[in-house]
Amino acid sequence: TPFVLIIPTSFNSLLQAPDDYYENHIAGSFIRLMRNITYLFSLILPGLYVAVINFHPELIPISLLLRITASRQGVPFPVAVEAVIMEILFEVLREAGLRLPKAIGSAISIVGALILGEAAITAGLVSPAMVIVVALTAIASFSTPDYSLALAARIIRFGFLLLGATSGLFGLQFGILLLLAHLCALRSFGQPYFQPYAPLVWADL
């Protein structure tokens, strides 16, 4: 294998890219901060959308809520089922694009997503807002440099989606607390996995 393993590792190091070290500290820190935010979005965005639509519509401005409600007219599935269908469909497209030859893989996945999304909206199977949410989640997930960390987010996303569909924002908060507690308890060869956040090390931030 042409690769090496660097140990111990941490959550923060998995969100760093080699390119960050070629920038000054302001630009590098900004890029890393954006990467952390987009990773959080890739985890909770579908669950957050489902939780707000199902349990907390008062958090959405009236004009936007009316547009979302109008776009959902005729959709036969509940918003949670709609989100699961779209997430699974996109995961299938992503895997198909990875397995196809590189010359056509990206083209097939992009064209397939566009055609299937447009066809699903036209057929009234999904709402345009859900397509936007799933697309934003997919774009956010592509910003993670480490494949294993991105794969973990793809799996955990369904758990947050289930919590948002059953318990609303309270379920999401509970899930985030559980995830943070788990990350803080992990050790990588004796070193805290979630450092420098827990334990907090200002110099490493």
Secondary structure, 3 states (H helix, E strand, C coil): CCCCCCCCCCHHHHCCCHHHHHCCHHHHHHHHHHHHHHHHHHHHHHHHHHHHHHHCHHHCCHHHHHHHHHHCCCCCCCHHHHHHHHHHHHHHHHHHHHHCCHHHHHHHHHHHHHHHHHHHHHHCCCCHHHHHHHHHHHHHHCCCCCHHHHHHHHHHHHHHHHHHHHHHHHHHHHHHHHHHHHHHHCEECCEECCCCECCECHHHC
